[in-house]
């Protein structure tokens, strides 16, 4: 193994958990920590991934720098009153305005393209300000003010958001300038050695800290990258599986049509759909659950994540199949309705809301059911009415990230019973409202959409409303919320 290889192995042994494989760590330049080799293309993605964090870190650190740098003016008045005016001028007329300028331009769109250079210049200006005070004040000031440079070194490596290579460049440049100034002013040898001891020691410790922070940050991003790669693979598998489901569904629909919607062919369709998809998926989910139980606490994080992905994907496919079967029954008029007198509030809505309370609470959402009428009885099919509000309430929870969901039971001015499901969610684009209840139609199409789904749920809601002599309507504004109204005639 080459010397470079030994150095890389040593660095990895310092920062990584023993047993970490080469596929779990990125290729990094050991000096600059930039992505290299087959991972060189990740450099831009790394910056985009941490861009919001870097921006906040820069803003907070510069705000604190303004407070500290200007606040130390008090020490100038105490320790060097004869030079206080000059020192305060350096602080408040040169350095602090420059830091404030940097803080202001962090909100500019172009800032991030030059952020490292700008932040480096800010560190340099702050350091030069201290060195200028030392040069003006002589050995007596040097004896105490060199500590300000130490603070700047720590700041550069750990808090301001500067990359390791840039921080190293600017701090060692400041050290070089300080050395030249100290020698020219004839600083006593003992003080010179003492200051340099603390300088170099602090700088080396800060370098290790800065190196560690960036090393961990880049490995954190790489772990996220690997996870996204695995998610994409699973997504592609789901695409293929959904394609097969779609193809199989089409074949069964064709077979059913050829049999002139005979009851026998309808039964075959439903049975085959359940057998061909639900049975193997249930077997996969059950097997994964048993394996997860057997592994117990010995399962590592990646294995636990894989089990969760298998479970979620399996349940999603089963829900899709159930919806496909329900839609098939509606479209072929093979659904059997048993209309009875139902207390919509007590027997349907109260149960649904109670079962969804925990899901809403997990997202910090308020889920409220309010009845504004004394008579909530209707004559309808219990199963299909239940499915109407399961879909509407589940969708409200799914597409709401902040705020609340309200379910209101009331009478219309004409005496009809109305149920309103209202949320403060992401809303629906006005252009899409006309296609909202069309089967397999979604506002965001393709596999880059933020929310999973198949576009069947609301189509079933409309069909079930028609079967129960009800109408459904929607009002929605993007990023404000949606309001679904179901009126039983």
N, C-alpha and C positions, 0 to 999 in steps of 0.2 A: 504494500500500500504506500502511496506517495505521502510526502510530508503534509500536503494540503488535505489529503484524506484523513490523516491522523488528527489534524487540527479540527476538521469538521466533526469527526467522531467525538473528540473531547468536548467541543462546544455543545453538541447534542446531549452528551452525558450530563452536562451541568444544568440544562434547562428542561429536558424532556423526561417523561416517565419511563423507567426501564421497560424494555420489551416493545417500545414503539417501533413499528416497521417502517422501512423506507417509503412505502406507498402512502403512509400517513403523514409524512412531513414534506414540505416543499423544497425545491432546490433554491438555495439562497447564497448570494455572495457573502462570504464570511466577514468581509470588512464593511461593505456598505449595506448589507442585508437586503439588497434588491433581489427580486425574483430573476432567476437566470435559467439557462437551458430550456428544457421542455415547458417550464412554467413561466418563462419570460413574459408571455402574453397576459399573465395575471396582474402585472404591475398596475395597469390602468384600472382594472376591475377592483383592485385593492383600495385605490384612492376613492373610487366611487362608493364603495361599500362603507368606508369610514368617513366620508365627506361630511355628513351632518355632525358626527362626533368631533372631528377636527375643527369644524367651524365654531361649535360651542366652546370647545376647549380653548381655542385662540381668543375668543371674545372674553371669557371669564378671566383667563390668565392676564390679558392686557388690562382689564379693568382693575385687577388686583395690583398689577405693576404700577398703574397710575397712582393708586392709593399709597403704596409703599414708597415709591420714589419721591413723591411730593411730601409724604409724611415725614421722611427723614430730614426734611429741612429744619425740623425742630432741633435735631442733633447738631446741625451746622451752627445754630444760634448758641448752643450750649458749649460745644467743644472748640469751635474756631470763630468766635464772634467777630474777630477782625476781618475774616474772609467770608463771612456768612452771606454778604450781599452778592459776591461773585459766585459762590457755590449755589445759592438759591437761583441766580440767573441761569446757570447751567441746567439746573433741575427743571425749573418752571418755564423757562423761555425757550429751551432747546429740546431736552430729552422728553419731558412729559407731553408737549404738543405733538412730537413725532409719534409717541405711543398712542395718543388719542387719535391721530390721523390714521394710523394702522387699524385701530379699533373701528373707526367709522367705515373704512373701505372694506371691512370683512363682509359687509352686506352687499357689495357689488358682485355682479355675476362673474366678472373676470378675475376676481380676487384669487379664486382657488387655483387658477393656472399659474400664478406667480407667488402663491402663499409661502412656500419655503424660502424663497429669496427675500420676500418682504419681512417675514418673521426673523430671518437671519440678520437683516439690516437693523431691525429693532433691537435685537440682543447686542449687536455691535455698537449701536449708538448709545445704549444704556451703559455698556462697559466702558466705552471711550469717555463718557461723562464722568465716571468714577476716576478713571486714570487722569483726566484733565484736572480734577480736584486735587489728586495726589501731586501732580506736577506743580500746581499753584501753591499748595500748602507745604511742600517739602517733606523731609524725613518724619517730622512730628505727625503730620497728617497721614503719611504712608503707614505709620505704625498701627493705626486703627482703621483707616478707610479701606485697606485692602480686603477687609471682611465683606465689603459690599460686592466685590468681584466674586467672592465665593458664593454669595447668594445668587448672583447672576448665573454662575456655572450650574448650580443645582436647578435653577429655574429653567435653563435652556434644555437640560437633558430629561427633565421629569414632568414638566407641567405645561409648557407653552405649546406643545404639539409639534415641535421641531424634530425632523428626522435625525437619526443618529449621525449620519455622515455630515450633515449641515451643522449640527450642534458641535461636533468635534472640530470642524473647520473653524468656526467662529470663536470658540473658547480658547483653542490653542493660539489663534491669532492674537487674541486679547492678552494671553499670557506673554507672548513674545513682545508685544508693545509695552506691557508693564515692566518686563525685564529691562528693556532699553531705557525707559524713563527712570527706573530705580537706579541703574548704573550711572546714568548721566547726572542724577542729583546727588550722587555720592552717598548712597544709603550705607549705613554701617553694616559690616560683613555679618555680624551676628543676627541683626534684624533681617537682613537680606535672606540669610539661610533659614531663619525661623519662618518668615513669610512664605518662602518657596516650599518649605516642608508642608505647611497647611494648604498652600495652593495646589501643589501636585497631588497630595493625598486626596483632597476633596475632589479634584478633577478626575482622578482615576476611579474613585468610588462612584462619582456621578456618571462616568462613562459606562461602568458596569451596570448601573441602574438603568440608564437610557438604553443600553444595548438589550437588556432583559425585557424592558417594556416593549420595545419595537419587535423583538424576536417573538415574544408571546402574542403580540397583536397580529403579526403576520401569520403565525401558526393558527391562531383563532380564525382568521379569514380563510385560511386553506382548509380547515376543518369544515367551515360553512360551505366552501366550494365543493368539497367532496360530497357533502350531504346533498347539495343541489344536483350534482351529477347523478347520485343514486335516485333522487326523487324524479329526475327526468327519465331515468330508465324505467322506473315504476309507472310513470305517466304514460310512457310509450307502450308498456305492457298493457296498461288499462285501455289505451286507445285500440290496441289490437283485439283485446277481449271484447270491448264494446262493439268493435267492427264485426266480430264473429257473432255477437248477440244480435246485432242488427241484421246480418245476413241470415242468421237462423230464423229470426222473426219474420223476415220477408218470405223465406221459403215456406214457413208454416202458414202465413197469411194467404199465399198463393194456393197452397193445398186446401186451405179452408174455403177459399172462394170457389175452387173447382168442385168442391163437394156441395155447392149451393147452400152454404151456411148451415149444413146439417148439424144437429145436436151432437152426433157422434164425432164429427171432425172438430167441433169446438172443444169437446172434452179431450180429444187427442192433443190439440194445440196447447191447452193449459197444462195437461199432464207432462207433455214433452218439455215445455218451457221450464216447469218446476224441476223435472228430473235432470235435464241436460245442464242446467245452470245452478239452481239452488243446491242440489245434492253435492256436487263436487266442491262448490264454494263453502258450504257448511262443513264438509270434511276437512278442507284446508284450514278454515278458521278454528275448528275444534282441535285438529292436530297441533296447530300452532299454540293454542291455549294449553294443551296438555304438556307440550314441550316447555313452554314458559313456566308452568307449575313445577315440572321436574327440575329445571335449572335453578329455580328459586333465586336466592340472593347471589348465586354464582354467576348469573347472567351479567355480562358487561353492558355498558351504555348503548353500544351499537346494536347488540342483540335485543335489548329492550325496545329500542327504536324500531327495529325490524318487526318485532311482534306487534307493536302498535300500528305500524303501517299495514301489515297483513290484516289485522282486525278491522281497521277503518275501511280499507279497500273492499274487504269481503262484505261488510255491512252495507257499503254503498251499492255494490252490485246487487245484493239481495233486495234493497229498497227499489232499485231501478227495475228489477224484474217484477216486483209486486205492482209497481205503477204501470208497467207495460201490460200486465195481465188485466188490471182494472180498466185501463184504456181500451184494451181489446174487447172486454165484455160490454163496455158502453157502446163502442162503435159497431159491434155486431148485434146489438140489442139482445144480448143473452143474459143481461143482469136481471136478477129477480128482486123486486122491491116488496117489502112488507111494511106498508104504511100503517102507523099506529099513532095514538095521541102521545105526544112527548112534551115534557117540560124542558124547553130548550136551555133555560138557565141552570136548573138544578141537575138535570140528567146528562147534559152534554158539555156545556161550557165550563161549569164548575170543575168537572172531572179533568178536562183537558188542561185548564189553567193550573190546577193543583199539581198535575204531573209535570208541567213545564217550569214550575217555580225555580227548581234547583238549577236548571239549564240557564234560565235568565239571570239568576243570582251569580252564576259562575262568570258571567260577562258584566257584572255590576249593573244590570238593567232592572228597572222596576216593571213588574208585570201585574196589572190591575184589572179586575173584573168588576164592572159596575152595572147594576140592573136598575133602570129608571121606570120600569113598568111593573104592575102587579100581576099581569097576565102574560106569561111567556110560553103558553102552550101552543103547539102546532100539530098538524096531522102530516106526518112525513115518515120516510124510511130512516130508521135510527142510524144504520151503518153509513149510508152516503152523507147524511147531514153531519155526522161525526167527522167524516173525512174532509168535508168542506172546511171546517174550522181547525182541524189538525194542520191542514196545509197552510191556511192563512196565518195562524199563530206561529207555526214553525218558521215560516218565511219571515215574519216580522222579527223574530228573535235572531234568525240567521243573518239578516241584512241590516241589523241595528247594532252599532258598536258603542254608542253612548246615548243616554237618555232613558226612554221608557216606552212600553207598549201598553196601550189601553184597549180593553174589550168592553164595549158598551151595548147593553140591550135596552131598546126603547121602542116606543110606538111612533109611527109616522103621523102626520096631521090627518091622513085619510084612514087611520086606524089599523094599518098593517104593522106587523112585527118586523123590526129592523135590528140587525146586529152590525156594529161597526168595529173593525179591527184597525187601530191607528198606531203608527210607530213614528219614531224620530230617526229613522235609518237613512240609508244612502239615497233613497228615492229612485224614481224611474224617469228616464228621459222622455219628454213629451212626445217625441217622434216615434217612440216604441210602444206607446200605450195602445194603439190600434191592433197591434199583433200580440198583445200580452197573453191572451187566452188561446193562442194558436198552438197546437201540439208541436213539441220539439223546438219551439222558438224561444230564444233568449236574447236579452239586451246585449250581453257580451258573449260573442261566439268564439269558438276555437279553444285551444288548450292553454292559452295565456291568460284566460279570464281569472279573476280573483276568487270567485265562488264556484264550487262544484254544483252540478245539477244537470237535468236532462230536458227541461222545458215541458214536462208532462203534468206536474202538480196543478198549476193554474188552469190548464186545459180540462183536467178532471173536475176542478171546482166549478167551472162553468157548466159542464155536462151534468154534474150532480145537482146543481141549482135548477137546471131546466127539468130534470126528472122529478124534483120536489116542488114544482110550481113556484120557483123563486128566481130572482134576478140578482146579478152581481155587477157592481160598478166600482171604478177606482178613480181616485184623485191623487196626484203625486207631483212633487217638485224635487228636482235633483238636489241632493245633499241637505234636504230639509225633512223629508219623510213621505210616507204613503198612508192613504186612508181607503180601506176596502169596505164597501157597504153591501150587505146581503139582505134583501127584503123578501119576506115570505108573504105571498098574496093570499 
